């Protein structure tokens, strides 16, 4: 009996222990899956972290970084426009305008704003684009329908019309049509047309300088553009309370040339007449003050009108007085004879026996026209323009000496007038004067020059033996009307005063008053012809001289290019020289020879 009770207790204990364990496990499982307090605590932590992050960012944006954010917004709303500077004027020596910039405007429209236009009042029957078109059309000279089409659309910016007169711009702005505005631009004009076009140059459609003094002196003429900036709304309208800044444009300086406009016009007419008369391909004429180097006129034919250069042949858009090179021909004899006089190897009375032709170390040199043997002085060699006689004179000079003098006269280097595309010409060093070249360089062949170089070189004789580099620009005009020079031209003494005086007398002897194509009524005139063949381009005829010969002030050169046959400078160029010299002396107010203080007698 005892064993039976003990066994029951044991079974009872074992039986009741398992259900209690299962109940505890169930309670633990229910706690893990359905405890809202845990989830709530976790969610609150996440929310608090997010709030802290957002609050921190808000404090950073609105507090510590507010100015940067605000500036970024302003930058996005701000637009800028350039205010173009007006180019300075180009004036002649007397203050006459030869190039000028006139104020013009480019009209534009923001199509998104035009519909806000109220004509008269809010009760007006016609409003918006229809009203704007009716108001704008007669001012622009358009039809209402065409104007309406221009104003209609969704473009924030579009040009309506470019290059309009300031009066038209003012009339349009006064209408106060929303979205209509104007930008100042400049239009370059040349009042005298083709007069001086080869000197002035021209500008492109965008106002950029492309040629002539416009290009060379662009830094002085161009000025500095200004700028205006403002804040605009989503529709493109200016925000009245927004930031607006304007830096005004600084217009360019006025450039004063040495050119005389009336003289330049006359020079162009004269050279055109000579070219047409002799059937040449072109010509140049230069008038210069022998004492100062100021170029009074530098004419070309054919030339161009800088108001409309794109319609012209491109080959005429330069300046052939400085870019076209040629052999000077007989004018070059002046430099050989001046060198001989200066070096003391000859005098005006030195005598020479001159055949029509002569061989020098196997090289045949002949004069331009047949003649029997002659006995001539140095003065006679120059007057008769003898090639053979000039070579005889040069044989007493070393080639290096003759070369040095040619360079001293300014040949083989640019003149310094600061125009684009100037050629320095070609003067080969004496070691390259081999064979025939050694002799031809004595009478103006075997080296090349440009027209302005030659006028400047001959001007040395007129200016007491001192060569002054030519100049085309006097300087910049100041607000008070005075002219600020842009530097002084260089000067070089080439020969002595005595040699220069002798050369003036010899050159005056070459022009017989009243009987020569180059003579100038009332004035003693000195000069020299030149004719040379230029490869396959025909012949170049020239005449260069100065007046009054007793006290020279003006040196003039006329050059006729591309002659089909040999025509002497005395025939093709001298008459044009006479006409241009006459006009220049009168234009510059220089009294004739023979008036009190101007008596003159040439010993030669």
C-alpha positions in Angstrom: 0.0 0.0 0.0 2.8 2.4 0.8 4.4 1.9 -2.6 1.3 2.7 -4.4 0.9 6.2 -2.8 4.5 7.0 -3.4 4.3 6.1 -7.0 1.1 8.3 -7.4 2.9 11.3 -5.9 5.7 10.9 -8.3 3.5 10.7 -11.3 1.5 13.6 -10.0 4.5 15.7 -9.6 5.8 14.9 -13.1 2.4 15.5 -14.6 1.8 18.9 -13.1 5.4 20.2 -14.0 5.1 20.1 -17.8 2.0 22.3 -18.1 3.5 25.0 -15.9 6.6 25.1 -18.2 4.4 25.5 -21.3 2.5 28.3 -19.7 5.6 30.2 -18.9 6.9 29.9 -22.5 3.6 31.1 -23.9 3.6 34.2 -21.6 7.2 35.1 -22.8 6.1 34.7 -26.5 3.1 37.0 -26.0 5.4 39.6 -24.4 7.8 39.7 -27.4 5.1 40.0 -30.1 2.6 42.3 -28.6 4.6 44.8 -26.4 3.4 48.3 -27.6 5.5 50.2 -25.1 8.7 49.0 -26.8 7.6 50.0 -30.2 6.4 53.4 -28.9 9.7 54.1 -27.3 11.6 53.2 -30.5 9.3 55.3 -32.7 9.7 58.3 -30.4 13.4 58.0 -30.6 13.3 58.0 -34.4 11.0 61.0 -34.5 13.1 63.0 -32.1 16.2 62.3 -34.1 14.5 63.5 -37.3 13.2 66.6 -35.5 16.7 67.4 -34.3 18.1 67.0 -37.8 15.5 69.2 -39.4 15.8 71.8 -36.6 19.6 71.8 -37.0 19.3 72.3 -40.7 16.7 75.1 -40.2 19.0 76.8 -37.7 21.9 76.5 -40.2 20.0 77.9 -43.2 18.1 80.7 -41.4 20.8 81.6 -38.9 24.3 80.7 -39.7 24.0 80.4 -43.6 21.2 82.8 -44.3 23.3 85.4 -46.2 24.7 82.8 -48.6 21.3 81.3 -49.3 19.8 84.8 -49.9 22.7 85.7 -52.2 22.2 82.5 -54.2 18.6 83.4 -54.7 19.5 87.0 -55.8 22.1 85.7 -58.2 19.5 83.4 -59.9 17.2 86.4 -60.3 19.8 88.9 -61.5 20.5 89.5 -65.2 23.2 91.8 -66.7 23.4 93.7 -69.9 26.4 95.4 -71.5 26.3 99.2 -72.1 28.5 99.6 -75.2 31.0 102.5 -75.2 31.0 104.8 -78.2 34.2 104.8 -80.3 36.0 108.1 -80.3 35.8 110.3 -83.4 38.6 110.5 -86.0 39.3 114.1 -87.0 41.4 115.8 -89.6 44.1 118.3 -88.6 41.5 121.1 -88.6 39.0 119.3 -86.4 36.7 118.1 -89.2 35.1 114.8 -88.4 36.1 112.0 -90.7 34.8 109.0 -88.6 32.2 109.1 -85.9 30.0 106.9 -83.8 26.3 107.8 -83.5 24.1 106.6 -80.7 21.6 103.9 -81.8 19.4 101.4 -79.9 18.4 97.7 -80.3 14.7 97.3 -79.4 13.7 94.0 -77.6 10.6 92.4 -76.2 9.7 89.9 -73.5 6.6 88.4 -75.0 5.5 87.0 -71.7 4.8 90.5 -70.3 3.2 92.3 -73.1 -0.3 91.0 -72.3 -0.2 93.0 -69.1 -0.5 96.2 -71.1 -3.5 98.4 -70.2 -4.2 101.1 -72.8 -5.4 104.2 -71.0 -7.2 102.5 -68.0 -8.4 99.1 -66.7 -11.8 99.8 -68.4 -10.2 100.3 -71.8 -11.9 98.2 -74.5 -8.6 97.1 -76.1 -6.0 95.6 -73.8 -2.9 93.4 -73.8 -1.2 92.5 -77.0 -3.9 94.0 -79.2 -3.5 97.4 -77.5 0.3 97.2 -77.6 0.4 96.4 -81.3 -1.9 99.4 -82.1 0.3 101.8 -80.2 3.7 100.4 -81.3 3.0 99.8 -85.1 2.9 103.5 -86.2 6.1 104.3 -84.3 8.0 101.4 -85.9 6.3 101.9 -89.3 4.9 98.4 -89.3 1.4 97.1 -89.8 -0.6 96.3 -86.8 -0.9 92.6 -87.8 2.9 92.3 -88.2 3.5 94.0 -84.9 1.0 91.8 -83.1 2.8 88.7 -84.5 6.1 90.0 -83.2 4.6 90.5 -79.7 2.9 87.2 -79.5 4.6 84.1 -78.1 6.4 82.7 -75.1 9.9 84.0 -75.6 11.5 85.8 -72.7 13.8 87.8 -75.0 13.7 88.7 -78.7 15.0 91.6 -80.7 12.2 93.7 -82.4 14.4 96.0 -84.4 18.1 96.9 -84.4 19.9 100.1 -84.9 17.0 102.5 -84.4 17.3 106.3 -83.9 17.2 107.6 -80.3 14.0 109.5 -81.1 12.3 106.3 -82.1 13.6 104.6 -79.0 12.3 107.5 -76.8 8.9 107.4 -78.4 8.6 103.6 -77.8 9.8 103.7 -74.2 7.3 106.5 -73.5 4.4 104.1 -74.3 5.4 102.1 -71.2 4.5 98.8 -72.7 5.5 96.0 -70.3 8.3 93.8 -71.7 9.5 96.4 -74.2 13.1 97.7 -73.7 16.1 99.0 -75.6 19.9 98.6 -75.4 22.3 101.3 -76.5 24.6 100.4 -79.4 26.7 102.5 -81.8 26.7 102.9 -85.6 30.1 103.9 -87.1 29.8 106.4 -90.0 32.2 108.2 -92.3 30.8 111.5 -93.3 33.2 112.1 -96.2 32.6 108.7 -97.8 35.7 107.4 -99.6 37.8 110.5 -98.7 40.6 109.1 -96.7 39.1 105.6 -96.6 42.5 104.0 -97.1 43.8 105.8 -94.0 40.8 105.6 -91.8 40.0 101.9 -92.3 36.7 100.5 -91.1 34.9 98.5 -88.4 32.9 95.3 -88.6 29.2 94.8 -88.0 30.0 94.1 -84.3 32.0 97.3 -84.0 35.4 95.6 -84.0 38.2 97.5 -85.8 39.4 95.8 -89.0 41.7 98.1 -90.9 43.5 101.5 -91.0 43.8 103.8 -88.1 40.6 102.3 -86.7 42.7 99.1 -86.2 46.1 100.5 -85.3 44.7 102.9 -82.7 41.9 100.8 -81.4 43.1 101.1 -77.8 42.6 104.8 -77.9 39.3 104.8 -79.9 37.4 101.9 -78.4 36.7 103.0 -74.8 35.4 100.8 -72.0 32.0 99.1 -72.0 29.7 99.6 -69.1 27.3 97.2 -67.4 23.8 97.3 -65.9 22.3 94.5 -63.7 18.9 94.1 -62.1 16.7 91.5 -60.5 13.8 90.2 -62.5 10.7 88.1 -61.6 9.5 84.8 -63.1 8.0 86.6 -66.0 11.1 88.6 -66.8 9.9 91.9 -65.3 12.2 94.1 -63.4 11.6 93.9 -59.6 11.3 97.6 -58.5 12.6 96.9 -55.0 15.3 94.6 -56.1 19.0 95.2 -56.4 20.0 97.4 -59.4 23.5 98.4 -60.3 24.9 100.4 -63.3 28.5 101.0 -64.3 28.5 103.7 -67.0 30.4 103.2 -70.2 33.5 105.2 -70.8 33.6 106.4 -74.4 36.8 106.3 -76.5 39.2 109.1 -77.2 39.0 111.3 -80.3 42.0 110.8 -82.6 43.4 113.7 -84.5 45.1 113.0 -87.8 47.7 115.1 -89.6 45.6 114.8 -92.8 43.8 117.7 -94.3 40.4 116.5 -95.5 40.1 119.0 -98.4 43.6 118.2 -99.6 43.0 114.5 -99.2 39.9 114.8 -101.5 41.9 116.8 -104.1 44.7 114.3 -104.0 42.3 111.4 -104.7 40.8 113.3 -107.6 44.2 114.1 -109.1 45.6 110.6 -108.9 42.4 109.1 -110.2 42.7 111.3 -113.3 46.3 110.3 -113.9 45.5 106.6 -113.6 42.5 106.9 -116.0 44.3 109.0 -118.5 47.2 106.6 -118.9 45.3 103.3 -118.5 47.2 102.3 -115.5 46.0 99.8 -112.9 46.3 102.2 -109.9 48.1 105.1 -108.3 49.2 106.8 -105.1 49.9 110.4 -104.1 51.5 111.7 -101.0 51.8 115.3 -99.7 53.9 115.8 -96.6 55.3 118.7 -94.5 59.0 118.4 -95.1 59.9 119.9 -91.8 57.6 118.1 -89.4 57.0 114.8 -91.3 53.3 115.3 -91.0 51.5 113.6 -93.9 48.9 116.1 -95.2 47.4 113.7 -97.8 48.0 110.1 -98.8 45.6 109.1 -101.6 44.9 105.9 -103.4 43.1 105.0 -106.6 41.1 102.8 -106.8 40.0 103.1 -103.2 36.8 102.3 -101.2 34.1 103.8 -99.0 34.5 102.7 -95.4 30.7 103.0 -94.9 30.3 100.0 -97.1 33.6 98.2 -97.5 32.2 94.7 -98.0 31.0 95.6 -101.6 34.5 96.5 -102.7 37.2 94.4 -104.2 39.3 93.1 -101.3 42.6 94.2 -103.0 41.6 97.8 -102.5 40.9 97.6 -98.8 44.5 98.2 -97.8 46.8 101.2 -98.3 49.1 100.7 -101.3 51.2 103.8 -100.5 52.8 101.7 -97.8 52.1 98.1 -98.9 52.9 98.2 -102.6 56.6 98.0 -103.3 58.4 98.9 -106.5 61.9 99.8 -107.8 62.3 103.6 -107.6 64.0 103.9 -110.9 65.8 107.2 -111.7 64.7 108.8 -108.4 67.2 106.5 -106.8 70.0 108.4 -108.5 69.5 111.2 -106.0 70.8 109.0 -103.2 73.9 108.0 -105.1 74.8 111.6 -106.0 74.1 112.8 -102.5 76.4 110.1 -101.1 79.2 111.0 -103.5 78.9 114.7 -102.6 78.8 113.9 -98.8 81.7 111.5 -99.0 83.8 114.0 -101.1 84.3 111.7 -104.1 82.6 114.2 -106.4 81.5 117.8 -106.7 78.7 119.4 -108.9 81.5 120.4 -111.3 83.1 116.9 -111.6 83.3 116.0 -115.3 82.4 112.7 -117.0 82.5 111.3 -120.5 79.2 109.5 -121.0 78.6 107.1 -123.9 75.1 105.7 -124.6 76.3 102.3 -123.2 79.2 101.1 -121.2 80.4 97.7 -119.9 81.4 97.4 -116.2 83.2 94.1 -115.5 81.2 92.6 -118.4 77.9 94.0 -117.3 76.2 96.2 -120.0 74.7 99.4 -118.7 72.9 101.8 -121.1 70.9 105.0 -120.9 67.2 105.1 -121.6 67.6 106.8 -125.0 70.3 106.7 -127.5 72.7 109.6 -127.7 76.2 110.2 -128.9 79.1 110.4 -126.4 78.6 113.3 -124.1 80.8 115.3 -121.7 78.7 116.1 -118.6 79.3 117.5 -115.2 77.7 115.8 -112.2 74.9 118.3 -112.4 74.5 117.4 -116.1 74.4 113.6 -115.3 71.5 114.3 -112.9 69.7 116.6 -115.3 70.0 114.1 -118.2 69.2 111.2 -115.8 72.1 109.2 -117.2 72.4 105.6 -116.0 75.9 105.3 -117.3 77.0 108.6 -115.7 75.5 107.6 -112.3 77.3 104.3 -112.3 80.6 106.1 -113.1 79.9 108.3 -110.1 79.1 105.3 -107.9 82.3 103.5 -108.8 84.3 105.7 -106.5 82.1 104.6 -103.6 82.4 101.3 -101.8 79.1 99.2 -102.0 78.9 99.2 -98.2 79.0 103.0 -98.1 76.2 103.2 -100.6 74.2 100.6 -98.7 74.6 102.5 -95.4 73.3 105.7 -97.0 70.3 104.0 -98.5 69.4 102.7 -95.1 70.0 106.1 -93.5 67.5 107.6 -96.0 65.0 105.2 -94.5 64.9 102.6 -97.3 64.5 99.0 -96.2 62.6 99.8 -93.0 59.0 100.7 -92.2 58.2 104.4 -91.9 56.6 104.2 -88.4 53.1 105.6 -89.4 51.6 102.6 -87.6 49.2 101.5 -90.3 48.6 97.7 -90.9 50.4 95.7 -93.5 53.2 98.2 -94.2 56.1 96.8 -96.2 59.6 97.7 -95.4 60.7 97.2 -98.9 63.8 95.3 -99.8 67.4 96.6 -99.7 69.8 93.6 -99.9 73.1 93.8 -98.0 76.1 94.8 -100.2 77.6 91.3 -100.1 74.5 90.2 -102.2 75.2 92.9 -104.8 76.7 90.5 -107.3 76.9 90.9 -111.0 74.6 93.5 -112.5 73.0 94.4 -109.1 76.2 96.2 -108.0 75.6 98.8 -110.8 71.8 98.9 -111.1 71.5 99.9 -107.4 73.2 103.1 -108.3 70.3 104.2 -110.5 67.3 102.9 -108.5 67.0 99.3 -109.6 67.8 96.1 -107.6 66.0 97.2 -104.5 62.4 98.1 -103.7 60.6 100.8 -101.8 57.1 102.0 -101.0 55.7 105.4 -102.0 55.7 106.9 -98.5 59.3 105.8 -98.0 60.4 107.6 -101.1 58.6 110.8 -100.3 60.1 110.8 -96.9 63.6 110.1 -98.2 63.5 112.9 -100.8 62.1 115.2 -98.1 65.5 114.8 -96.4 67.0 117.2 -99.0 64.2 119.7 -98.3 64.8 119.5 -94.6 68.4 120.5 -94.5 69.7 116.9 -94.7 67.6 115.6 -91.7 65.1 112.8 -92.4 62.0 113.0 -90.2 59.9 109.9 -90.0 56.5 110.6 -91.4 53.5 110.7 -89.1 49.7 110.3 -89.7 48.4 111.0 -86.2 48.8 114.2 -84.2 47.5 112.8 -81.0 44.4 112.5 -78.8 42.0 115.4 -78.4 41.5 116.4 -74.7 38.3 117.7 -73.1 39.7 121.3 -73.3 40.3 121.0 -77.0 44.1 120.5 -76.8 45.8 117.6 -78.4 47.9 115.2 -76.4 50.7 113.8 -78.6 51.2 110.1 -78.9 54.9 110.5 -79.2 57.3 112.4 -81.5 58.6 111.1 -84.8 62.3 110.1 -84.9 64.7 112.2 -87.0 68.1 111.3 -88.4 70.7 113.5 -89.9 71.7 111.8 -93.2 73.8 114.5 -95.0 75.2 117.8 -94.0 73.4 121.1 -94.5 75.8 122.0 -97.4 75.2 118.8 -99.2 71.4 119.2 -98.8 71.6 122.7 -100.2 73.6 121.5 -103.2 71.1 118.8 -103.8 68.2 121.3 -103.7 70.0 123.4 -106.3 70.6 120.4 -108.5 67.0 119.2 -108.3 65.7 122.8 -108.9 67.9 122.8 -112.0 66.0 119.8 -113.3 62.7 121.7 -113.5 62.7 124.7 -115.8 60.1 127.2 -114.7 57.1 127.3 -116.9 58.5 124.8 -119.4 58.3 121.6 -117.5 55.3 119.3 -116.8 56.2 119.5 -113.1 56.6 123.3 -112.8 54.3 125.3 -110.4 53.4 128.8 -111.4 54.8 131.3 -109.0 57.0 128.9 -107.1 60.6 127.6 -107.5 60.2 123.8 -107.6 62.7 121.0 -107.3 62.2 117.4 -108.2 63.1 114.2 -110.0 61.3 111.7 -112.2 61.4 107.9 -111.9 60.4 105.1 -114.2 61.0 101.4 -113.6 59.7 98.1 -114.8 58.0 95.9 -112.1 58.3 92.3 -113.3 55.2 91.3 -115.2 53.1 94.1 -113.7 54.2 96.7 -116.2 55.9 100.0 -115.5 55.7 102.4 -112.6 56.2 106.1 -113.3 56.7 108.6 -110.6 57.6 112.2 -109.8 58.8 113.5 -106.4 59.6 117.1 -105.6 59.4 119.9 -103.1 58.6 123.6 -103.0 59.4 126.4 -102.6 62.9 125.3 -103.5 64.5 128.2 -101.7 62.9 127.4 -98.4 61.1 124.0 -98.8 58.0 123.2 -96.8 56.0 120.8 -98.9 57.2 117.5 -100.5 54.9 115.7 -102.9 55.1 112.4 -104.7 52.8 111.0 -107.4 53.1 107.3 -108.5 51.3 105.7 -111.4 51.4 101.9 -111.3 50.8 99.2 -113.9 51.5 101.1 -117.1 51.4 98.7 -120.1 54.4 100.4 -121.8 57.3 102.6 -120.8 56.0 106.1 -120.1 58.3 108.4 -118.4 57.6 109.9 -115.0 57.8 113.4 -116.6 54.9 112.4 -118.8 52.6 110.2 -116.6 53.2 111.6 -113.2 54.7 115.1 -113.4 51.5 116.9 -114.5 49.6 115.4 -111.6 52.5 116.4 -109.3 52.2 120.0 -110.5 48.5 120.1 -109.9 48.7 118.6 -106.4 51.7 120.7 -105.4 49.9 123.9 -106.5 46.8 123.0 -104.5 48.8 122.0 -101.4 50.8 125.2 -101.3 47.6 127.2 -101.5 45.8 125.0 -99.0 48.7 125.5 -96.5 48.9 129.2 -97.1 52.5 129.2 -98.3 53.5 132.4 -100.2 55.0 132.3 -103.7 58.7 132.6 -104.5 59.7 136.3 -105.1 57.5 137.9 -102.4 59.5 140.0 -99.9 61.7 137.6 -98.0 61.3 134.9 -100.7 63.8 136.1 -103.3 65.7 133.2 -104.7 68.4 132.6 -107.3 69.8 129.1 -108.0 73.5 129.0 -108.7 73.0 125.9 -110.8 
